[in-house]
Amino acid sequence: MPGKLQVRWLGRVGFREALDLQRRLWAHSAENYLLLLEHHHVFTAGPSADEANLLVDPAEVGADCVRIDRGGDFTYHGPGQLVGYPILTLPGRRGGGLAETAAYVCGLEQVLIDALADLGLPDCGRLRGYPGVWLDLDGTPRKIAAIGVRLSRGRTMHGFALNVETDLSWFDRIIPCGIRDFRPTSLRAEGCAATMREVADAVARRAVERWGEAGCDRADVAWRHRPSDLSAFSRGLGPGQPSGPESPDSRRSRDAARAALAGKDTARADGARRVAVAAPRADGARRVAVAAPRSRARLAEAGVDGGLRLGERKPSWLRARVDLNEGYLRLRRVMRRHDLVTVCEEAGCPNIFECWGAGTATFMLNGERCTRACGFCLVDTRQPAPLDPGEPRRVADAVAEMRLDHAVVTAVARDDLADGGAAAFAETIAAIRSQSPGTTVEVLVPDFRGDAPSLQTVLSASPDILNHNIETVARLQRAVRPSAGYARSLALLARSASAGHVAKSGIIVGMGEDDAEVDLTLADLAAVGVSIVTIGQYLRPTSHHVPVARWVPPESFERWREVGTSLGIDHVESGPLTRSSYHAADSAAAVQLTPRAHPTPA
């Protein structure tokens, strides 16, 4: 039996992303979920909807239009409307007959009726023959909430749309739910000034009363809505100051490493963080880091204040050792010879000496400049250069030369490209398979702005592992990765797992979350079918990056390994210095990965 009701406020989410996330939770997870969110402008319709009830060309008014597997005619979703998707296993229900569906719809209506009464609208109710929630039943009825559900095998999908401060003129572009006689209304139009958060809280409380016998677990993304929520951090402030104290010994060691690596691979003496921002790049430019003022404001909005002072000494368990070993130097020569970029260098991974010494590295495609600027990441954020068409082949050459059993390939985010850089992943997978058919291939992809066809380009190349990092808990998403989103990352992972791929994700801790929030993130990753999770401590690269909120002790990482396993995740690589590709080959072996066959060209 499912445990607590998992309530998630996800903010504004693309309809198709939310739909694919719903479908995966419905099909894969036994947990009960209530997803609360807003959509961008979209018209939706059930399979039997009358096309005559759509009065405009959606594209001309800046909206999408999607046919879905629920009952009902055309309806509208958009900003200012609270959409709820209960994904529930109903007790004692095995089918989805008319009587069962009617009983469930009645219960869902009651949740909304009770919540609206709590908000000061006590006269809401049902209108015979018209599903949904209505006002002024004895006068001219006005519809304030639409309901459209699917019930199959005792499990529910889809749900309700409650107009809070919706622009009601959008309903003039359709015949809402095929009803010509009555018009929609909203809380705001009825004189109720409740905020979206207050409405979501009221609905969640009543939903937990009805469906959460064991209580609920709740996680929310940031509530503040403004255009800059999804904008990148400011650029151009210069490199910032390296984090951590610097003793004479550490300075000498760092300078020796810098000289040995020709100004590119710089490292702190304690090995905790490579500080490439302090050294010029080969082209004479300097790496640009995150703007501190905006990141601080977003953290404050997410409930994170202050953080450890810059330069505070790291605990003993976070001090990696600089080791310019022969394996490291040999692999560095391979990378330079093939003119390749690695995330190990660009993101300042503390494990670079260990991993390169063992002959493993993570190749980075599409250049070394990212179109985003996440608050924790050291990768260059200047204007990206044109793509290098020979890069996939050179990666494959290096993989063959290194005789890798398991190759990890990632890329910067390229929002300037129509496909987000997906084609380079597909080409690289094909090139590696051509030269090294026995090598398993793991790709660590960006979110492609939620574009399903771009993701499909990668999946069609048949990688052995599809890795995409969710990075942090729901509450901190907009604070530390404002151009991404919690629901978007879950949807990408859900799509990958639904397509039959081994899905992998990673979490960084120490940016202001608490242990319970990490537990909920692990639960969400498990619910969409993620097989491998990495968890590691955040280390602040420079003074322009998000501060470290806490040093997480080793026992917490051990506990999360147990929590993840108990949730059904096959392998959890969890430790203070763990990063996305750390021990990647071991993780692949843990899920008994074997190389996929190369797809046959069409």
N, C-alpha and C positions, 0 to 999 in steps of 0.2 A: 504493500500500500504506500502511496506517496506520503511524504512527511509534511513539513510546513508549506504554506502557500508562499511561493517565491514571487514577491512583488518587485517590479523594476520600472522606474520612471526613466525613459530612454531619450527624452527630448524630441527634437525634430528629426524624423527618420524617413528616408525614401520609401515609398510604398512597396516597391518590388523587393527591397532589402528586408523590410519587415515581414513580407509574405514568405520569403524563403526561410527566414529565421523561425517564423511560426511553424512552417511545415516540418522543419527539422525537429523542433521541440515536440511537436505532435507525434511524429513517427518514431523518434529515437529515445526520448526521455520518459521516465515514469513519473517525474515530478510534476506537481501542479504549478503553473505559472500564471501571473497576471501581468501582461506587458501594457504599460501606460505610456502614451506618446502623442505627438502631433505629426501630421504629414505635410508635405508640400502639396500644392494644388493638384488634385487627381480626381477623376471620375471613375467609379468602379461599378461593376454590374455583375449579376449572377448569370449563369449560362442561358437562362430563358428570358432575359431582359429584352424589352422591346426597343429596337434601335431608334424608333421614332421619338422616344423619350429623351434622347440626346439632341439638344437643339443647336449646338455649335460644333465647329471643328475644334477639338481640344487643343491642337497645336497652335491655332490662331490666338487663343487666349492664354497661352503659356501653361497649359495643364497636360498631364498624362491621362491615358485612358486604359484601364486594365479589366479584362474579364476574369472572374475568379470563381472558385468552387464553393459558393455559398448561395443561399436563397436570396430572393429579392431582385428588384429592378435597379435602375441607375440611382446612385447617390453620389454625394460630393464629400471629400475630405480636404482639409486645408488648415492653415495657421489659425490659432484661436479655438480649435476644436479638440476636445479630449477624446482620443481614440483608445479603446481598451480591448485587448485580445486575451480573454481567459482561455488557457490551454489546460483543460482539466480532465481527469479521469473520474467520471461520475459513479458513485458507489451503486453496485447492483445493476448497472446498465451495461449491456453487451452490444446492443445494436444502435440504430439511429432512426427508429420508426417515428411516425408522425406524433404519436402520443408522448414519447420520450422527448422529442425535440420541443414540442409545445410546453411541456413542463419545465424544461431548461430555460426556454425563452421567458416564461413567466417569472422564474427565479431571477434571471438577469434583469428584467424590468424592475423587479422589486428592489434589487440592490440600488438601482439608479433612483427610483422613487424615494427610498429612504434617505439616500445621500442628499438629494435635492431638498427634502424636508429639513435636514440638518443645516442646510445652507440658507434657509429662509424662504423656500418655495414649497409650502405645505400642500398645495392644491394640485399637484401633479398626479397623473394616474394613467390608466389604460383606456383606449378607445376601441370599442368592440369592432373586430374585423380588421384592425390596423395595428400591426406590431409596432412597438416603440413606446416612448413616454410622451404624454401630451399634457397641455394646459388648457384651461377654460373648456372643460368637457361639456358644459351645459350651454355654452354660447357658440363662439366660432373657434373650434379646436385648433390649437397651434402645436406643432410637433417640435419638441426640444431635443429628443434623442432618437436616433435610428438604430435598429438592431437587425443584424443579418448574421446567421451562424451556420456552422456545419457540425453535425454530430455523427460520428462513425466509429464503430467498434467501442462505443462507450466513452470516446474521447472527443473533446470539443475543439473547434477552431473558429477564427473570426470573432465577432463580438459586437461592440456598440460604438457609436459616434455621438458624443454629447456636445452640443453647441454652447461654448462658454462666452467667447467674444468674437465669434465667427463673423466674417463679412457675408451677410445673408444674401447679398446680390449675386453671389456665385450660384445660388440655387435657382436663379432665373435662367440659367443656361441649360437646365434639365427639367424634366417633370419628376420631381423627387419621389423615388420609390413608386413611380407610376401613378401618384396621387395628384389629381388636378384640383380637387375641391378645397384642400387645406394647405396652409403655408407653414414653413418652418419658423422657429423663433430661437432665441438664445437667452442665456442668463442675463447678459448685459442688456438686451432689448426688453427684458422683463423687470429691469430695475435692480437686479442683483449684481453687486460689485465684487463678488468673490474672485480672487485671483485663480489662475490655472493651478497653482500649487495647492491652494485651499480646496479646490474642487477635486483634484486628484487625491488628496489626503482623505476627503470625505468618502469618495468612492472606494478607496482602498480599505478604509475601516469597515465599511459595510460588506465588502467582498470577503474580508477575513472572517467576519461574523458568519457568513453563509458557507464559505468553502475552506476556511482555515481552522479546522478543529484543533490542530496541533500548534496554532499560532502562525506567524509569518516571519520570513526573512526579507528585508527590504534594502535595496540599493538604488540610489538616484544619481544620475548625471547632474551637472550644474544646472541651476534653475534660471539663471539670468539669461535673457534672450536679447541679442543684439547682433548686427552683422559681423562685428569683430570676433564673435565667438568662434567663427570658423576661419579666421584669418591667420596667417603665419606670424611669427614673432618678427620684430623689426630687425633689419640688417644694418650693417655698416658701422657698428660701434667699435670695430677693432677686435683684437683677439681676447681681451680680458686678461686677468691675472691667473696664473696656475693655482690650483687649489692645493692645500696641504703645506706644512712647514718645510723649510729647506735648510738643512745643516750644511756645513762645509763639505762633509763627506758625501752627502747626497748630491751636492752641486758638482763635485768632481766626477762622481759616477755618471751623472746625467750628461755632463759635457763630454766625457769619454765615449758614452754611447752615441751621442749626437755626432761626434767626429767620425766614429766608426761607420755610421749609417748615412754619411754624406748629407747631413742636414735634414733627412726625411724622417727617420725613425727615432724620435727622441723619447726618453723615458725618465721617469723619476727613479731615484736610486732604490727606493723601497719597492719599486715595480708596481705600485698601486694604480698608477695611471700614467699613460704616455701623454705628454702635454705638447702635442704638435703645434698648438696655437702659438707657442712661444718662439717658434722657428720659422723663417721664411720658407715658402714652397719653392720648388725647383724653378717655377716661372717668375719668381721674385715677388709674387703677391703673398698676402698673409691670409690665413684662415679667418673667417668671420664667425663670431659666436652669437649667442642669443642675447637679446636686449633684456637687461635685468628689470627695469621698472614695470614693463607690461607683465612679465612672468610673475612678479611679486603681487601685482594687483589681482591676477587671476587666481593665484594661490590663496590670497586672502578671501576672495569670493568663495572658494572651495572649502574654507575653514582651516587653512594651514597658515600659521603665523610664525614668522621668524625662521628658525632652523639653526643648525649648528654653525658656529662662527667659521668663517673662511680660515683655513689653516689649522683647524683643530686636528690633533694627532689621531690617526686611525687606530682602532684596536688591533691587537696582534694578529687576529685571524683574517685581517684584510690586507696584510702586507705581503704582496707577491715579490719575488726576487728577480732582479735583472740578471739575465743569464745569456750572454752572447755566445751560445753554444754552437758547435759546428753544424748541427741540423738546422738551427735557426738561420745561420749565415748561408747555408746551401740553398734553403728554400727562398731566402731573400734574393739570391742571385737568379733563381728561376723566374721569380716575379719580375725582376728588372729586365731580364733577357727577353721576356715575352711582353714587356711593357703593360703589365697588368696592375689593377688596383685591388686592394683587399680591404674589407671592412675592419679587419684586425688592426690595420694601421689608421684608417680614416676615422674610426670611432674610438680609437684609443683603448683597445681591449687590454685589460691587465694580464691576460693569459697568453699574450702573444709569444713570449719566449718559450713557455711550456708547449703550446700547440705547434708552433713552427718547428721547435726542436724535435717534436714527434712526427713531423712531416705532414701536418694538417693545417689548412688555411681556408678562409671563406672568401671566394672570389666576388668582386663587386662589379656589376655591369653598368652600362649607360653613363660612364664617366664617374667623376668623384664629387660632383656638385649636386646637391639636393634642392628641389624646389620648395621644400618645407624646412622649418627650423624648429624642431621639437625642443622643449626646454631642457632635456637631459642629454642631447646628442651632440657630439663633437664634429660631425661631418660638415664639410664646407657647404655654405648656403649662398654662394655667389651665383650669378647668372650661369646656367649650365651651358656647356659647349655642345656642338653638334655630335650626333652619335658616330661611333667608330664602327663601320660595318665589319671590320676584321676582328673585332673583339671576341665574338663567340668562338671563332676558330682558334684564336690564341689561348683562350681558356682551355679548350679541348686539348690543345698541344701540351699545355702545362700539366693537365690531369694525367695525360698519357706518360709524360716524362717522369712525373712523380709516382706513377703506378698506384694511384689511389684506389682503395676499395670503396670509399664513400666520398663523394664530392659535394660540397655545399656552395651554392651560388646565390648571391643576393644582388640587390641593386638599390641605388638611390631612388627616391620618389621623383618621377618625371611627369608632373602635372601639365607640363607644356606640350606633351605629346598626346595625340588622339587616343592611343591605346595605353597610355601611362607607362610605356616601356615594356609591355607584355611580349612583343614580338622577339625581343632580345633574349628573354628567358627561353622561349620555344626554340629559337635557333641554337642557343647554347646547349640545351638538353639534347637536341638532335646531333650536334657536333660531338658531344661527349660520347653519346651512344655509338656513333659511327666509329670512333677511334678506340673506345674502351667499353665494349659491350658488357663486360662483367662488373662495371662500376655502378653502384647505386647513386642516384642523384637526388639531392635535397635542394629545394628552392625556398628561399626566405623572401617573400614578396611584399610589396607595399599594398595598399588597399585599392589601388586603381580607381579611386574616387567612387567606389561602389559599383562600377560598371561591370555587369555580369559577362558580356561578351569578351572583355579584356581578360578577365579571369579564365574564361573558357579557352582562350588562346593558349594559356599556360597549361591548363589541365589536359587539353588535347594532345600536348606533347608528352603526356604521361610521366611526370616526375614520380619518383618513388615516395617522397615526402613533400607535402605542401605545408610550409611553415609561414605563419603570419603572427606577429607579436601583438597581443592586446595591450601590452606594456604596463598598464596600471589599473587600479580599481575604477569603478564607474565614476565616483565623485571627483576624481582628479583628472579625468580625460581632457577636459577643455583647458585645464590649467597647464598641463605639460605637453599635450599634443593637440593643439587647437584645430589643426587642419584635418584631424581624423575623428573617429567617433567609436564609442563602445559598441553600439548596436551594429555599426558598419563592420567592425572587426568580427563580431560574432556571426554576422550574416555571411561574410566571406568564408569563415571556417565552416559554417554550416553547409554552404554550397559545396565546398571541397569534400567534406566528409560524405555528403549525400551522393556525390559523384563517385564514391568508392575509393578515394585517396586517403592515405594516412595523413591526418591533420595534426599539426604541431603548433604550439604557441608559447609565448614567454611573458613573464611578469618581472618588473623591476620593483623592488621594495626599498623603503627608506625615504620616500618623497612626501610623506605626510599621511599615508594610509594607516589603518590599524590591522591587527592580525585577523579580526573577524571579517573585514572587508576582503582580504585576500582569500579567505575561506569561501566567500560568496562568489568571487571571481573564478576560483577553481570549480565551484559547483556549476557555474554557467558554461565554462569550457567543457566540462564533462557532459553537460546536458546536450550540447550540440555535437558531441562525438569526437572531441579532440583526444588523440591517443598519447601524445607526448607533450609535457610541459616543462619549461625551464624557469627557475626562480633564482634571482641573484640580487645582491646588494647594489643600490645606486651609489656611484662615486662621482662627485661633482667635478666636471672637467676644468671649468674656469669660473671666475667671479661673475660672468654674464649668464651662467646657467642656474637652474633651479637649485636652491640650497638643499643640503642633506638634512632631513628632519630627524633622523635617528640612525644609529648603528644597530642593525638587527642581529641578535646573537645567534650563534650556530644552532642552538637547540630549536629555535623557531623554524629554521630551514629543515631540520630533521622532522619536526612535527608536520610541516606542510607536505613533505614526502609521504607521510602516513595518511594525511587527510586526502591528498589527491588519489592515492591508491584505493582508499576506502570508497571514493566516489566512482571508481571504475576507470580511471585514467591508467593506461598500461604502464607508463614510465614517467616518473617525475625526477628530473635532474635538478636538485635544489641544494644550494650552498652559497656562501658569501660571495665568492668570485665567479659563480656560474654566469655564463652569457649564452645567447641564443644557440650558438654553434659549439658550445663547450661539450666535449665528449660526444659529438654528434654521431660518430660511427658506433659508439657503445649504445646510444639511444636507439639507433636503427636496428642493431642486433637484438636489443631487448624486446622489440616488437616483431622479431623474426622476419625482418625485411629481406626480400630477395629482389633482384633487379627485375623491373617491369620490361616486358617486350616493347620494342620501339614500335610506335603506331605505323600501320601501313599507309603510305601516301594515297590520297584519294585519286 
